[in-house]
């Protein structure tokens, strides 16, 4: 629908930005920190772009005050970051590491001193390596107890100051890439193990939310889901059904569990038909239903366009991790759907679709299906940035963020309750498998795959643009 007049963003709207511990902190083995699965995974030859790792990353661990000062100057209202589990429980689940706890105390206090709301993610993919070694991490039910123990420790430590918590970040991504595509730890291709690990993650997520509520904390908590709404390539009924299959399997299969405590019927039937259903205990659904979140966190980057895929059709594709435009090999699930090229949208150099209207569609669908407030926990553009005489002219990022923020305002005008908008990312960072060449930040960090150099920070043109957006509460969006 088209509106005659847009609603204003709420006065308390959280104009924010985001990061993740492994991607920014560095100091991977300092002050008692233990190894995470990513500390181990990046040392396997050929797994990351040019062998890049997060040993130093952008050294946020030592430079957080400098980074927070830049946030304060920009007027940032919220900063979403994750806690490294292996900084808190480095060697076992019985002993905490005071120096690790103190780092996040200091970061939270620095943010609050600068009127920046901390939004804390409990888990952004970096399970301690010893839990992976001891019982295969998410594949064991023991993870439910251990994740809840970890969550309670940080709730008790920081809950007096942190009012927004993200329980799990992009469960659909770390589960599918870890157990189906073998591109993330533990790097296996076994759908049966994947669905079992995924169920344990669902119960652990709900258990952490239930623990938060049992402690009487004054705040809100919810998971963060990587949502790519599905479009049919055309109006042929079989392609309409493929799009329905795509959203059921790639979105509602997770969000229904978060918000309703149950799996979608069609997908559960498909799992049973293919002998992929996880083992579930009767008490699991009680935990899941009680663990309804306060909000749905959404990481939005792109939409997907799909068509029907026969039983002997294409399987898993190959993503573009090189930045060579057009190198993606699209895949699918035989008998369910296959991804196809959408001719009506532009793509980035990593073949990610640029579709601002898709964000509005995503927000509308979540609102209609679940009726939950939404916190946009990630949205951003990863591209090649050039440092030229101390300046970075990233007008392409300004255009991208402007159009997506405008889509958020349109969704708000539609009646969707949106709590805030966190861009990805604040500073440039390690882009997991893509190295340091794929840049997302408002702040350019001068380092590359070969060397951390001096890690000097430079404000991009987008930094100043977002500063104005925050000052005007979005009234200057084009």
C-alpha positions as CSV (number, residue, x, y, z in Angstrom):
1,X,0.0,0.0,0.0
2,X,1.0,3.6,-0.5
3,X,0.5,6.2,2.2
4,X,-0.3,9.8,1.9
5,X,1.9,10.7,4.9
6,X,4.6,8.7,6.7
7,X,4.5,8.3,10.5
8,X,7.5,9.6,12.3
9,X,10.0,7.2,14.0
10,X,9.2,6.9,17.7
11,X,11.1,9.4,19.9
12,X,12.7,6.5,21.8
13,X,13.7,4.7,18.5
14,X,17.0,2.9,18.9
15,X,19.2,4.1,16.1
16,X,22.1,1.7,16.5
17,X,24.9,-0.4,15.0
18,X,26.3,-3.8,15.7
19,X,29.3,-6.1,15.9
20,X,30.2,-9.6,17.1
21,X,33.0,-10.6,19.5
22,X,35.0,-12.8,17.2
23,X,34.8,-10.3,14.4
24,X,36.1,-7.3,16.3
25,X,37.7,-8.0,19.6
26,X,41.0,-9.8,18.8
27,X,43.0,-10.6,21.9
28,X,41.9,-14.2,21.2
29,X,44.1,-15.8,24.0
30,X,44.6,-12.8,26.3
31,X,43.5,-12.3,30.0
32,X,42.6,-16.0,30.4
33,X,40.3,-16.4,27.4
34,X,39.9,-19.9,26.1
35,X,39.6,-21.0,22.5
36,X,36.3,-21.0,20.7
37,X,35.4,-23.2,17.7
38,X,36.2,-20.3,15.4
39,X,39.7,-19.9,16.9
40,X,40.3,-23.5,15.9
41,X,38.4,-23.5,12.6
42,X,40.2,-20.6,11.0
43,X,43.5,-22.5,11.4
44,X,42.3,-25.2,8.9
45,X,43.9,-24.4,5.6
46,X,41.5,-23.2,2.9
47,X,38.6,-22.5,5.2
48,X,38.7,-18.7,5.1
49,X,39.6,-16.1,2.5
50,X,43.5,-15.9,2.4
51,X,43.6,-17.7,5.7
52,X,42.3,-14.7,7.6
53,X,41.4,-15.0,11.3
54,X,40.2,-13.1,14.3
55,X,43.4,-13.3,16.4
56,X,43.7,-9.5,16.2
57,X,40.6,-8.6,14.2
58,X,40.2,-4.8,14.6
59,X,41.5,-4.9,18.2
60,X,38.3,-3.7,19.8
61,X,39.4,-5.4,23.0
62,X,42.1,-2.9,23.5
63,X,40.5,0.0,21.7
64,X,36.9,-0.1,22.9
65,X,37.1,3.3,24.5
66,X,38.3,4.9,21.2
67,X,35.4,3.1,19.4
68,X,32.8,4.1,22.0
69,X,34.1,7.7,21.7
70,X,33.4,7.6,18.0
71,X,29.9,6.2,18.7
72,X,29.2,9.0,21.1
73,X,30.4,11.7,18.7
74,X,28.0,10.2,16.1
75,X,25.2,10.2,18.6
76,X,24.5,6.5,18.4
77,X,21.6,5.4,20.5
78,X,22.4,1.7,20.8
79,X,25.3,-0.6,20.3
80,X,24.7,-4.3,19.8
81,X,27.7,-6.5,20.6
82,X,28.2,-10.1,21.6
83,X,29.9,-11.7,24.6
84,X,32.5,-14.3,23.9
85,X,31.4,-17.4,25.9
86,X,35.0,-18.6,26.1
87,X,36.1,-15.3,27.8
88,X,33.6,-16.0,30.6
89,X,34.0,-19.8,30.9
90,X,37.4,-20.4,29.3
91,X,38.2,-24.0,30.3
92,X,35.1,-25.5,31.9
93,X,31.6,-24.7,33.0
94,X,32.4,-24.5,36.7
95,X,34.8,-21.6,36.8
96,X,34.3,-18.1,35.4
97,X,37.2,-15.8,34.3
98,X,37.1,-12.5,36.2
99,X,39.2,-10.6,33.6
100,X,36.8,-11.6,30.9
101,X,33.8,-10.5,32.9
102,X,35.5,-7.3,33.8
103,X,36.0,-6.4,30.1
104,X,32.3,-6.4,29.4
105,X,31.7,-4.5,32.6
106,X,34.0,-1.8,31.3
107,X,32.5,-1.8,27.9
108,X,28.9,-1.6,29.2
109,X,29.8,1.2,31.6
110,X,31.6,3.1,28.9
111,X,28.5,2.9,26.7
112,X,26.2,4.0,29.4
113,X,28.4,6.9,30.4
114,X,28.0,8.0,26.8
115,X,24.2,7.5,26.8
116,X,24.4,4.5,24.5
117,X,22.1,1.6,25.2
118,X,24.0,-1.7,25.3
119,X,22.2,-4.5,23.3
120,X,24.0,-7.7,24.3
121,X,24.0,-10.9,22.3
122,X,24.6,-14.1,24.3
123,X,25.7,-16.2,21.4
124,X,27.2,-15.2,18.1
125,X,28.5,-18.5,16.9
126,X,31.6,-18.9,19.1
127,X,30.9,-21.9,21.4
128,X,33.9,-22.9,23.5
129,X,36.1,-25.5,21.8
130,X,36.2,-27.7,24.9
131,X,32.4,-28.1,24.7
132,X,32.7,-29.2,21.1
133,X,35.5,-31.6,22.0
134,X,33.7,-33.0,25.1
135,X,30.2,-33.7,23.6
136,X,30.0,-32.2,20.0
137,X,28.5,-29.0,21.2
138,X,25.0,-28.4,19.9
139,X,24.6,-32.1,19.0
140,X,24.2,-33.0,22.7
141,X,21.4,-32.1,25.1
142,X,24.0,-31.1,27.6
143,X,24.4,-27.9,25.7
144,X,20.9,-26.8,27.0
145,X,22.1,-26.9,30.6
146,X,25.5,-25.4,29.8
147,X,24.1,-22.5,27.7
148,X,21.6,-21.7,30.4
149,X,24.4,-21.7,33.0
150,X,26.4,-19.3,30.9
151,X,23.4,-17.1,30.3
152,X,22.5,-16.9,34.0
153,X,26.1,-15.9,34.8
154,X,26.0,-12.9,32.4
155,X,22.4,-12.0,33.3
156,X,23.4,-11.7,37.0
157,X,26.5,-9.8,36.2
158,X,25.1,-7.3,33.7
159,X,21.3,-7.4,34.1
160,X,21.2,-4.3,36.3
161,X,22.5,-2.2,33.3
162,X,21.5,-4.1,30.2
163,X,17.9,-3.9,29.1
164,X,18.0,-5.5,25.7
165,X,19.3,-9.1,25.2
166,X,19.6,-11.2,22.1
167,X,19.7,-14.9,23.0
168,X,20.9,-16.6,19.8
169,X,22.2,-14.9,16.7
170,X,21.2,-16.3,13.4
171,X,20.6,-19.9,14.5
172,X,19.5,-20.8,11.0
173,X,22.9,-19.7,9.7
174,X,25.3,-21.3,12.2
175,X,23.3,-24.5,12.1
176,X,23.0,-24.8,8.3
177,X,26.5,-23.7,7.5
178,X,28.0,-25.8,10.3
179,X,26.1,-29.1,9.6
180,X,24.8,-28.9,6.0
181,X,27.3,-26.9,4.0
182,X,30.5,-27.5,6.1
183,X,31.5,-23.9,5.7
184,X,31.3,-23.1,9.5
185,X,32.4,-25.1,12.5
186,X,32.0,-28.1,13.0
187,X,32.2,-28.3,9.2
188,X,30.2,-31.5,8.5
189,X,27.5,-32.3,5.9
190,X,24.9,-34.4,7.7
191,X,21.3,-33.2,7.7
192,X,20.2,-35.7,10.4
193,X,22.8,-34.2,12.8
194,X,21.8,-30.7,11.7
195,X,18.2,-31.0,12.6
196,X,19.1,-32.6,16.0
197,X,21.6,-29.8,16.8
198,X,19.0,-27.3,15.7
199,X,16.4,-28.7,18.1
200,X,18.8,-28.5,21.0
201,X,19.5,-24.9,20.0
202,X,15.8,-24.2,20.1
203,X,15.4,-25.6,23.5
204,X,18.5,-23.8,24.8
205,X,17.3,-20.5,23.4
206,X,13.9,-20.9,25.2
207,X,15.6,-22.1,28.4
208,X,17.8,-19.0,28.5
209,X,14.7,-16.8,28.0
210,X,12.9,-18.7,30.8
211,X,15.9,-18.3,33.0
212,X,16.0,-14.5,32.4
213,X,12.4,-14.2,33.3
214,X,12.8,-16.3,36.5
215,X,15.5,-13.9,37.7
216,X,13.0,-11.0,37.5
217,X,15.2,-8.9,35.3
218,X,13.9,-5.5,34.1
219,X,14.4,-5.8,30.3
220,X,13.6,-7.5,27.1
221,X,15.0,-10.6,25.4
222,X,14.6,-12.4,22.1
223,X,16.5,-14.3,19.4
224,X,17.9,-12.7,16.3
225,X,16.9,-14.4,13.0
226,X,18.4,-14.0,9.6
227,X,15.3,-13.5,7.5
228,X,15.4,-13.6,3.7
229,X,11.7,-13.5,2.5
230,X,11.0,-15.8,-0.5
231,X,9.4,-14.6,-3.8
232,X,8.2,-16.9,-6.5
233,X,9.9,-16.3,-9.9
234,X,6.4,-15.9,-11.5
235,X,2.7,-16.7,-11.0
236,X,2.8,-20.3,-12.1
237,X,1.2,-22.2,-9.2
238,X,4.1,-24.7,-8.8
239,X,6.4,-21.7,-8.3
240,X,4.0,-20.1,-5.8
241,X,4.1,-23.4,-3.9
242,X,7.9,-23.4,-4.0
243,X,7.9,-19.9,-2.4
244,X,5.6,-21.2,0.3
245,X,7.9,-24.1,0.8
246,X,10.9,-21.8,1.0
247,X,9.4,-19.6,3.7
248,X,8.1,-22.5,5.7
249,X,11.5,-24.3,5.6
250,X,13.9,-21.4,5.8
251,X,12.0,-19.0,8.0
252,X,8.9,-20.2,9.8
253,X,10.7,-23.5,10.8
254,X,12.6,-21.3,13.2
255,X,10.4,-18.4,14.0
256,X,7.3,-20.5,14.7
257,X,9.3,-22.4,17.3
258,X,10.5,-19.1,18.9
259,X,7.1,-17.5,18.9
260,X,4.7,-20.4,19.2
261,X,6.8,-23.2,20.6
262,X,5.9,-25.6,17.7
263,X,7.3,-26.7,14.3
264,X,5.3,-26.0,11.1
265,X,3.3,-29.1,10.2
266,X,4.3,-29.3,6.5
267,X,8.0,-29.2,7.3
268,X,7.7,-31.7,10.2
269,X,5.9,-34.1,7.9
270,X,8.7,-33.6,5.3
271,X,11.3,-34.4,8.0
272,X,9.5,-37.6,9.0
273,X,9.2,-38.6,5.3
274,X,12.9,-38.2,4.9
275,X,13.8,-39.7,8.3
276,X,15.4,-36.4,9.4
277,X,13.2,-35.5,12.4
278,X,15.1,-34.9,15.6
279,X,14.6,-36.8,18.8
280,X,12.3,-34.7,21.1
281,X,11.5,-35.2,24.7
282,X,7.9,-34.4,26.0
283,X,9.2,-31.7,28.3
284,X,10.8,-29.8,25.4
285,X,7.6,-28.3,24.1
286,X,6.7,-27.0,27.6
287,X,10.1,-25.2,27.6
288,X,9.6,-23.9,24.1
289,X,6.1,-22.6,24.7
290,X,7.1,-20.9,27.9
291,X,10.1,-19.2,26.2
292,X,8.2,-16.9,23.9
293,X,10.4,-13.8,23.3
294,X,9.6,-10.2,24.0
295,X,10.6,-9.2,20.5
296,X,11.7,-10.8,17.3
297,X,15.2,-9.8,16.3
298,X,15.7,-9.6,12.6
299,X,18.9,-9.6,10.5
300,X,17.9,-8.6,7.1
301,X,20.2,-8.4,4.0
302,X,18.3,-9.7,1.0
303,X,15.4,-11.6,-0.4
304,X,15.4,-14.9,-2.2
305,X,13.6,-15.8,-5.4
306,X,12.7,-19.4,-6.0
307,X,11.1,-21.8,-8.4
308,X,9.9,-25.4,-8.3
309,X,12.6,-28.0,-8.0
310,X,11.9,-31.7,-9.0
311,X,12.9,-34.6,-6.8
312,X,15.9,-35.1,-9.1
313,X,16.7,-31.4,-9.1
314,X,19.5,-29.2,-7.8
315,X,21.0,-29.6,-4.3
316,X,23.2,-27.4,-2.2
317,X,24.7,-24.4,-4.1
318,X,28.0,-22.6,-3.6
319,X,28.0,-19.1,-2.1
320,X,30.3,-16.3,-3.3
321,X,33.0,-15.7,-0.7
322,X,35.5,-14.1,-3.1
323,X,33.8,-10.9,-4.0
324,X,33.8,-11.9,-7.7
325,X,30.4,-10.8,-8.9
326,X,28.4,-13.5,-10.6
327,X,30.3,-16.4,-9.0
328,X,27.4,-17.7,-6.9
329,X,26.0,-21.2,-7.9
330,X,22.5,-21.2,-6.7
331,X,21.1,-24.4,-5.1
332,X,18.0,-25.7,-3.5
333,X,16.3,-28.8,-2.0
334,X,15.1,-31.4,-4.4
335,X,11.3,-31.7,-4.3
336,X,11.0,-28.4,-2.3
337,X,12.4,-25.4,-4.1
338,X,15.4,-24.0,-5.9
339,X,16.8,-20.5,-5.8
340,X,16.9,-18.6,-9.1
341,X,18.1,-15.2,-10.3
342,X,15.7,-12.3,-9.7
343,X,16.0,-10.0,-12.8
344,X,14.4,-7.0,-11.1
345,X,16.9,-6.2,-8.4
346,X,20.6,-5.2,-8.2
347,X,23.3,-7.3,-6.6
348,X,26.4,-6.6,-4.6
349,X,29.9,-7.8,-5.6
350,X,29.1,-10.8,-3.3
351,X,25.9,-11.4,-5.2
352,X,23.7,-10.4,-2.4
353,X,20.4,-9.0,-3.6
354,X,19.7,-5.3,-2.9
355,X,16.0,-5.1,-2.1
356,X,14.9,-2.5,0.4
357,X,11.2,-3.2,-0.2
358,X,12.0,-6.8,1.0
359,X,12.7,-5.4,4.4
360,X,9.3,-3.9,4.6
361,X,7.8,-7.2,3.4
362,X,9.8,-9.1,6.1
363,X,8.6,-6.8,8.8
364,X,5.0,-7.1,7.6
365,X,5.1,-10.9,7.5
366,X,6.5,-11.2,11.0
367,X,4.0,-8.7,12.4
368,X,1.1,-10.6,10.8
369,X,2.2,-14.1,11.8
370,X,3.5,-13.4,15.3
371,X,2.3,-10.0,16.5
372,X,5.6,-9.4,18.2
373,X,7.6,-6.1,18.4
374,X,10.6,-6.3,16.1
375,X,14.2,-5.1,16.7
376,X,16.3,-4.9,13.5
377,X,19.5,-6.3,14.8
378,X,21.5,-6.2,11.5
379,X,21.2,-4.6,8.1
380,X,24.0,-3.4,6.0
381,X,26.1,-3.4,2.9
382,X,29.4,-5.2,2.5
383,X,31.5,-3.7,-0.3
384,X,35.0,-2.7,-1.3
385,X,35.8,0.6,0.3
386,X,38.8,2.8,-0.8
387,X,40.8,4.9,1.5
388,X,41.8,8.0,-0.4
389,X,43.8,10.8,1.4
390,X,42.1,9.9,4.7
391,X,38.6,9.8,3.3
392,X,36.1,7.1,2.2
393,X,33.4,8.2,-0.1
394,X,30.8,5.4,0.4
395,X,27.8,7.0,-1.2
396,X,26.7,3.5,-2.2
397,X,26.3,2.6,1.5
398,X,24.5,5.8,2.3
399,X,22.0,5.0,-0.5
400,X,21.6,1.4,0.7
401,X,21.0,2.4,4.3
402,X,18.8,5.3,3.4
403,X,16.5,3.1,1.3
404,X,16.3,0.4,4.0
405,X,15.7,2.8,6.8
406,X,12.9,4.3,4.7
407,X,11.4,0.9,4.3
408,X,11.4,0.6,8.1
409,X,9.5,3.9,8.3
410,X,7.0,2.6,5.8
411,X,6.5,-0.6,7.8
412,X,6.0,1.5,10.9
413,X,3.4,3.5,9.0
414,X,1.8,0.2,8.1
415,X,1.4,-0.5,11.8
416,X,4.4,-2.6,12.6
417,X,6.0,-2.0,16.0
418,X,9.8,-1.6,15.4
419,X,12.0,-0.9,18.4
420,X,15.1,0.0,16.6
421,X,17.5,-0.3,13.7
422,X,21.0,-1.6,14.1
423,X,23.2,-1.4,11.1
424,X,25.9,-3.9,10.4
425,X,28.5,-3.0,11.3
426,X,29.9,-0.1,13.4
427,X,33.6,-0.5,12.4
428,X,34.9,-2.6,9.6
429,X,35.6,-6.1,10.9
430,X,36.5,-9.7,10.0
431,X,33.7,-10.8,7.7
432,X,34.0,-14.5,8.8
433,X,34.9,-16.4,5.5
434,X,35.3,-13.2,3.4
435,X,38.4,-11.7,5.2
436,X,38.8,-8.0,5.7
437,X,38.2,-6.9,2.1
438,X,34.4,-7.0,2.5
439,X,33.7,-3.9,4.6
440,X,30.5,-2.9,6.3
441,X,31.3,-0.2,8.8
442,X,30.7,3.5,9.3
443,X,34.3,3.5,10.5
444,X,37.1,2.3,8.2
445,X,39.8,0.3,9.9
446,X,43.1,0.4,8.0
447,X,44.1,-3.3,7.9
448,X,44.0,-6.0,5.3
449,X,44.4,-9.8,4.9
450,X,48.2,-9.6,5.1
451,X,48.7,-7.3,8.0
452,X,46.8,-5.5,10.8
453,X,49.0,-2.4,10.1
454,X,48.3,0.3,12.7
455,X,44.5,-0.4,12.8
456,X,43.9,3.3,12.4
457,X,40.2,4.4,12.4
458,X,38.8,6.7,9.7
459,X,35.2,8.1,9.6
460,X,33.5,7.3,6.3
461,X,31.0,9.6,4.6
462,X,28.3,7.3,5.8
463,X,29.4,8.0,9.4
464,X,28.4,11.7,9.0
465,X,25.2,10.8,7.1
466,X,24.0,8.5,10.0
467,X,24.9,11.1,12.5
468,X,22.4,13.4,10.8
469,X,19.8,10.7,10.6
470,X,20.0,10.2,14.3
471,X,19.9,13.9,15.1
472,X,16.8,14.3,13.0
473,X,15.2,11.0,14.0
474,X,15.0,10.0,10.4
475,X,13.3,13.1,9.1
476,X,16.1,13.6,6.6
477,X,15.7,10.3,4.9
478,X,15.1,10.6,1.2
